[in-house]
Amino acid sequence: MRCLVTGAAGFIGSHLCERLLADGHAVVGVDAFTNYYARSLKERNLARCRDHAAFALRELDLADGAPPDLLDGVEIVFHLAAMPGLVRSWTHFDDYNRCNVVATHRLLEGLKGSKTLKKLVYASTSSVYGRYASGDESLPTKPSSPYGITKLAGEQLCRVYADEFGVPNVVLRFFSVYGPRQRPDMGLNHFIDAILNGKPIRLTGDGMHVRGNTFVHDCVDAVVKSTAALPGETFNLGGGELITVIEAIRKIERLSGKAAIIERHPPRNGDQLATGADVGKLFRHLGWKPTTSMDDGLAQQIEWQKSVGVSA
């Protein structure tokens, strides 16, 4: 199949591109290379894909519109491109609106009337549920940050374009994905980097926030499988192990053989207090469930961060 992956140079997007190429698909990757974090890290993410004959990269900002030639012949669109992170969304709302809402609208505009499109997979987030995101898809959507609001708006745009213009789509709500190439602003990357390099960990709140973490390869497997789901479905995509932030730090200490230095800071506005995906629906519909233990996944991320040697 001919696949389009937006946000191809990102953490999950680059892994997805590699999986699709390994499965024998032709992949067009799109990325705007925003300055959210260093371009050099994103270029490194794409290193393997760039050497593949079936991969092509288009550097463009979808908020400016999706060029018709970009979408010609595309059968599956994986829309992962977004401005991530809830903290910055309080102070950079226009960026979040542009990247998460306007860009999604422009992409959907380009896809309506497509003769080849079989499915659009929209990557959403547990942040649409708000502070307490533990349960199944029947949880009320009550975002507690501008980031969550913009991602929920993207979901609603997908629904409207399906109802009014027949753009077939599936929504996946990601829960705390981790593993090699994790963004430098994400919690586990920060914790590992700090512990490996003897730097203090900036711990906001009491450390008892609960997270259901999903290893990136498990996440990508679910994303690929979701192309077989019925249009209009929404799924939670999360890992099976629930641990607190403090427990995650203790695991990293044990796996790395180094002690953490912890600095306590006040809670952040909009922080989720508990996230834990009930993925029963995803298993019933598509037979997916996470298979990577937290210890195994963290060990892989620790080794990756050691190998790249980049301090976040």
N, C-alpha and C positions, 0 to 999 in steps of 0.2 A: 504493500500500500504506500501511497504518498502521504506523509505526515508533516504537519506543521507544529513546531514546538515554540511557543513564545516564552521569553525568559530563559532561552537555551543556555546562556552562559552562567546561569545561577547554580546554586547548590543542588536542588532537586532536578532542575531542567537539564543540566549537563549529564547527570546519571540517567535520566530518561532517554536522552538522545542516544547514549551509548547502548542502552538496552534495545531500543528500536532498531538501531543499525545492526546489532548482533542477531536480531530476529529476522533480518533480511529486508527491512523496509527502507525506502528512500526518505530522507529527513531534511526538511528545510528548517533551520533554526533562525529565530528572530531575537534580537536583543538591542536595547537602546543604550546599554552601558552607562546607566545613570551613575552619579557620583556617590551613591549610598555607601559603597565601600570600594576599595582600590580596583581599578580596571585590571591590573596585573594578576590579581587573584582570579578574576573571571576568565581571563585569557588562559590561565593555567588549567582551569576547569575544562576548557574546550580542547585541550591539546590532543587528546586521542581522537576526538571527532574530526578535527581538521585534516587528519591523515586518511580519512575514509572517503572513498570515491563516491559514495552515495549520500554524502553530507554536503550541504551548502549553507552558508551563513549570510543573513541579511541584517546589516546594522541599520536600524530605523526605529523611530518612535511611533508606535501605533496610535498615539493620541493625535498625530497629524493625519491619520487615515491609513487604511490598509490598501496598498497599491493592488490593482486588479491582477497584475501578473504574479503577485505573491500568492494569491489564492487559487490560481488556475490549476485545476486538476487535483486539488487537495481533497483527500477523503476523510482524514481524521485531523482535528485541530485540538491540541493540548494547550490550553490557555493558562500558563503558569506565571506569566509576567505580571508583576505587581510591585508596588512600593511596600516593603515589609516593615514589621515592627510597630508596636503600639505606642511606645514612649515618644518618638519623634513626631507622631501624627498629631500631637497636641499643638506643636509649634510650626509644623510645615503642612498645614491642612491642604493648601492649594496643590502641593506636589502629590499628595495622596489622592485628591479628587482627580487630578489629571491622569495619573498612572493607573488608578484602580477603577475609576468610573468612566472617564472620557475615553480612555484607550479601549476598554471593554465595549463601549458603545460603538466606537469606530470599527472594531473588528466584527461585531455583529452586523453592522450596516453592510460591510463588505461581503458577508457570508449569506445574507438573505438572497434567495433566488439561485443559490449555487446548485448546479446539476450533478455535482460529484460528491458533495459533503454527505458523509454517513453519520458523523457524530462530532460534537464539540464537547470536550471534557473541560469543565471550569474548575480550577483549583481555588477553593474557598478555605475557610479557617474556622477553628473552634472558637475564635474570638467573636463570631456572630452570636454566640450564646451569652457572652458577658462573663461576669466574675465567677459564676459557678457553671462549668461546662462538663458535667459528669452525667452521662446517661445516653439515651438513644436519640434518634432524629426527631422525636416528639417534643424535646425540650423547647421551651419558648425562646425565640431569638430576641435577645436583649443586650446588644453590644454595650460595652462599658468604655469604649475608646473610639475616637474618630476612625482609626484603622478598621476596627470591626464594622463600623457603620458603612465605610466605603466598600468593604468586601461583601456585605449583605446587599448593598445596592447593586453590585455586579451580579449577584445571584438573581435578583429581581429583574434585571435587564435580560438575563438569559431566559427567564420564564416568559417575559413579555414577547421576546422575539420568537420563542417557540410557539406561543399561542397565536400571535398575529401574522408571523411570516414563515412558520414551519421550520425554524432552525432547530434541528434535533440536538439536545444537550443533556448532559449528566453533570451533577454538582458533587464534588468531593470536598468534605470539610476536614482539612488536615489538622492533626493534633501533634504538636511538638516533635517535629522530625529532627533526627540527629544522625551523625555518622561522618565519614570522610567528606571534606569540602564544606562542612557546615559554615555558615556565614560567621565572620569574626565578631558580630554584635550579639550572637545568640549565647544563651546561658552556659551550656556545656562547653562550648569552644572557649569562652572566657574562663571558666573554672579550670579546664585542662591547661590552658596557656599559663594561667597564674601559678598553678601548682608546679608545672614543669620548670618554670623560670623563677620560682621563689618570689613571686609578686603577690601582693594582697588581693584577695577576692572581695569585690564590692558586693556585699550581700544586702539586698533591700528587703525590708520586712524581717519576720522572725525565722525565715527558712523553712517554715512548715507548709508552704504552698505545695500542693500535690500535683504531680504531672504524670500523664500517661504518655511515655515517649515512644516514638515510632522510628525504627531503624530505616535508613534511606532506601536500602534495597527492598525491604518489605513494602515501603511506601510506593516505590516505582512499580513493583509487581501488581499492586492494587490498581494503580493508575492505568496500566496496560489492560488489566482484566476488565476495567470499567467500560471499555469500548463495546463490550458485549451486553451492557445493561440496557434496559428499556429507556427510551428518551423520557425525560421529565423526572427521573429518580434523583434523590439526594441521599448521599451516604456519609456517615462518619468514618474516618480513616485514622485509626490510632493503634498504639501498641497495647500489649496485654498486661504489662507490669506497671503498677502505680507506685511511685515513690515520691518522697518529699525532696525538696531541694537539698536539704542537709544530708539526707541519705545518699543522694547522687554525689555530693562532694566526698562523702566517706568512701564510696565505691571507687572514685577516681584516686583517692589517696592509697587505697589498698592495691589497685591495679598498677599504679605508677611507682609505688614504693616511696612516695614523697608526701610530706605533710603540707596541709593547707594553712595559709595565713588569712584569717577572715576579718574584714572590716565591716562593721554593722552600719547600715544606713536606713533612713526612714522608708516606709513603703512608697511605691510610685503610684501616681494616679492611673486608674484603669487596670491595674494588675489583676490577672485572673488568680483567684484563690485556689481553685481546684479544677483540673481538667482530666477527664477520663472517658475515653470513647467506648460506648457500647457498640461493637461492630457486628452484632448478630445479624443485622440486615444485610451487610456486605457479604457475610458468610452464606446466608440463605440464598441470596440472589446469584452470587458469583463464585462461591466456594473459597473465598479468601480469608485467611487469618494470619496474623504475624507469627513468624517462626524464629526470629532472632532474639535471644535473651539480652537483657540490659548489660550483663557482664561482657558477653561476647561483642555486642555493638560498641560499648565504651572502649573495650580493648582495641578494636579496629580504629576508632577515632583517635585514641591516644597515640597509636603507632603512626597514623597519618600525620598528626600534628608534630610528632617528633621528626618525621621524614622531611616535611616541608620547611621546618625551622623558621616559620614566620611568626613573630610575636604580634598578637592582635592589638 
